[in-house]
Amino acid sequence: MSIPSNLAKGYGRKTTVDYIRMLYISYGSVCEPETQILLAGDLGFIEKGELDTAKKEIAELERMLKALIKSLENKHLTGLLPENTDF
């Protein structure tokens, strides 16, 4: 729940800097279930196939968040996005 909530909060702030900050927080929140899933796999609570699927989905979410962060940071740093950008 915290990942989409952080995304919504950052988007709702309507500034690029706040949005990027909340994207980083969301990225950190992805690490929590990732750790729990890895532990569940190590302890034998989930099957290898389910573990592999979950790891792939988490990696894709991480990739998308990193790409969005990088894109917004590049636009902000090069002046393509003003500080108070309405999305």
C-alpha positions in Angstrom: 0.0 0.0 0.0 2.8 2.5 0.7 4.2 2.4 -2.8 1.1 3.7 -4.6 0.3 6.0 -1.7 3.7 7.6 -1.9 3.4 8.0 -5.7 0.0 9.7 -5.2 1.3 12.0 -2.5 4.3 13.1 -4.6 2.1 13.7 -7.6 -0.4 15.6 -5.6 2.3 18.0 -4.3 2.5 19.5 -7.8 6.3 20.3 -7.7 8.9 18.3 -9.5 11.2 18.2 -6.5 8.5 16.8 -4.2 7.5 14.3 -6.8 11.0 13.1 -7.2 11.5 12.8 -3.5 8.4 10.7 -3.1 9.5 8.5 -6.0 12.7 7.8 -4.1 10.6 6.9 -1.0 8.5 4.7 -3.2 11.6 3.0 -4.5 12.7 2.3 -0.9 9.2 0.9 -0.2 9.7 -1.6 -3.0 12.7 -3.0 -1.1 10.6 -4.0 1.9 8.4 -6.6 0.1 11.5 -7.7 -1.9 13.3 -8.5 1.3 10.2 -10.3 2.7 9.8 -12.4 -0.5 13.5 -13.3 -0.5 13.3 -14.4 3.1 10.1 -16.4 2.4 12.0 -18.2 -0.4 15.0 -18.9 1.8 12.7 -20.3 4.5 10.8 -22.4 2.0 7.5 -20.7 2.4 7.0 -20.1 -1.3 7.9 -22.3 -4.3 10.8 -21.4 -6.6 8.4 -20.6 -9.5 6.5 -18.2 -7.4 9.7 -16.7 -6.0 11.1 -16.2 -9.5 7.9 -14.5 -10.7 7.8 -12.2 -7.7 11.4 -11.3 -8.2 10.8 -10.4 -11.9 7.8 -8.3 -11.0 9.7 -6.4 -8.3 12.7 -5.9 -10.7 10.3 -4.4 -13.3 8.8 -2.1 -10.8 12.3 -1.0 -9.7 13.2 -0.4 -13.3 10.2 1.7 -14.0 10.7 3.8 -10.9 14.4 4.4 -11.7 13.5 5.4 -15.3 10.9 7.9 -14.1 13.2 9.4 -11.5 16.0 9.7 -14.0 13.8 11.3 -16.6 12.3 13.8 -14.2 15.8 14.6 -12.7 17.3 15.2 -16.2 14.4 17.4 -17.3 14.5 19.4 -14.0 18.3 19.8 -14.1 18.4 20.9 -17.7 15.6 23.4 -17.1 13.0 21.7 -19.2 10.7 21.5 -16.1 10.2 24.5 -13.9 10.2 24.0 -10.1 6.4 24.2 -9.9 5.2 22.0 -12.7 1.5 21.1 -12.9 1.4 17.6 -14.1 
